[in-house]
Amino acid sequence: MKTIAQFVRTTIVGGLFFLAPIVVLIVILAKAFDYAKKILNAVFGHIPAASDLSAGAATALAIALIALVCLLAGLLAHTGIAQRLVNLLESSLLSKIPGYDYLKQESASALGVAEIAELPVVFVPMEGGWQLGVQTGALSGGLVSIFVPGAPNPHSGSVFFFSKDTVRPAGVKLAVALNCLRRCGAGASSLAADWPAGREGA
């Protein structure tokens, strides 16, 4: 009974983590769409010929305006000033949010953002078998810090320190590994497809 309760609790938490960014994105887009329509209505109020636009045309223009703003924001993000501002914000505020760096890496992996170097996904020996982990750093003395996500909620887990020579690269992207954990191991064949001989006893 306790195992079932824990499974239900972790599944609900995982569902919340999954839905939260989607809901936030929908709210942001809805607000942006509302503001875009207000701006266009203000502009069209001074253009008599534009007052005859249909609702569909006005909606299409609002979407185009949002896309243009996103394009300009993307171009701005590549400037040195914007990157310094983001780095300052991350170091002073965002890095203090629990799991921010890990969630940032997860999002970058899922979106395929090549500019962000991914944290390596590894296998670590635990409890007579191997568990998926994410190498988050290196320490002196040949140790590495590994975050071992849980399943089916990979947003929670524990941090362990392993000797570097006991850690094995999984050879997959972070998004693939986390998706496998969310599915409680389903699709794990892609993780072990290139499993070298001799690892079983490592």
N, C-alpha and C positions, 0 to 999 in steps of 0.2 A: 504493500500500500504506500509506504514511504517512497519507494522508487517511482511509482506511478505519479505521485504528487510532485516529486522533483522534476520528472519529465514534463508534466503539464506546466509547471511554473517556468522552467527554462524555455519551453516552446513558446509560451505566451510572451516572455521577455524578448525572445528572438524575433517574434512577430512584430513586437513594438519597435524594435531596432530597424526591422525591415521596412515597416510602414512609415516611420517618422520622417525620413528624408523625402519620401514620395509625397506625403501630406504637405510638408514644408514647401516643396517645389510647386505643388498645385496652388497653394495659397499665394506664393510669390508671383507665379504666372498670372493668376486671377487679378491680383492687385496691379501688376504691370499692365495687363490688358485694360483694366478700368482706367488707369492713368493715361494710357495711350489714347483711348477713345475721348477722354476729356480734352486732351491736348489737340487732337484732330478737330473736335467740335469747336474749340476756341478759334482754331485757324480757319476752318471752313466758314465760321460766322462772318468773316471779313471777305469771303470770296463768293459772290452770288451764284456763280456757275456750279460751285461745289455743293450747294444746298440741295440739289436734285439727286445726289448720290444715294443708291439703294443701301439697305442695311447690310447686305452681303458685301458690297464694295467697301463700306466703312469698316467692316470687320476685317477684310483682307488688308486694308491699309494699316489698321491697328496692329495686326500680326507682323506686317512688313516693318513697321516702326520699331517693334520690340526686337525683331531680328537685327535691324540696323544698330540699335543700341548695344545689343550683345556683341555684334561684330566690332564695334568701336571699343567696347570694354575689353574684348580679347586682344585687340591691337595695343591698347593701353597697358595691358598686363605684361606685355613683352618689353616694355620700357624699363630702364634702370631705376627710375624714380619709383614706379609702381612696385617693382620687385623689392626694393629697399623698404618700402612702406609695409608690404606684406611680411617681410622677414622681421621687421620691428614689431608688428602686431603679433606674430607667432611667438617670438621670444619673450615678449612682455605679458601677453595675455593668453593666447590660444594654447600655448604649451602647458599651461597650468590646468587645462581641462583634462580630466582623466581619459586616457586612451586617444587623445587627439591625433598624435603622430601615427598611431596604428590605423585609425579610421581614415586618415588622409591617404595612407599607403594603399588601403583597401579600395578606396574610391578611385585612386589613380590607376590601380591595376585593372579594375573593372572597366574603366573608360579608355584604357590603353594610352595613357598620357606618357609619352616617351621621355619627356623632360624630367620626370621624377624618377630617380633611381629606386627600384623596388627593394624592399627588405627581402633577403633570401629565405625561401621556404625550405625547411630541413626535416629530416627524420631524427628523432632522438630516442635512445633506448630507455624504456620505462616499463616497469611491472612485467618483465619477461617478454616484452614485445617492443614495437616501435610506434611512436606517436608523432603526428605532424606538429611542427613548431615553426615559429618565425624568429629568425636570428635578429635581435634588436641592437646588439653591440658586442664589442670585444673588450676584454679586461686583460690586465697583466697576468702573467703566469700561465698563459695558454688557455684561459677560460673564456667562454662566450656566454652572453646572456640570451636566453631563449624564452619567448612567450609561447606557452602551450595553450591554444584555444580549446574551449569546450565544444561539445556537440549536444544538441543541434544549434546551440547559440555560441558562435565563435567570437562574439564580442566580449565574452567573459572567460577568464582562465587564470593561469598562474604563471609566475616567472621563476625559472630555474637557471642554474649555472652549471654548464657542462664543460668537460675538457674538450678542446677543439677537435681532437682526433677521434672522439666518439660520435661526433655529429656527422650525418650524411646528407648531402644535398638531395632535395626531392626532384629538382629539375623541372618544376612547373611554376606558373605564375601564381601570385597570391590569391587572385580571384578564383582560380580553379581549385586550389586547396580549400579555401573557405566554403566554396559551393559543395565540395565533397563532405565537409563537416556538417553543413546544414542539412544534408541529405542522409546523415548518419552513416556515412561510408559508401553510399551508392555512387558508382562511377569511379571507385578507387583504382580500377584497372589502369587508368591513365597515369596514376601516380607511380605505379610499380612496373610500368611497361619496360623501363630500361634498368631494372634492378640488377646491379652487377652480381656476378657469382661471388660467393664468399661473404656477402653482407650479413647473411643470416646469423653467422656466429660472431659478428663484430661486436 
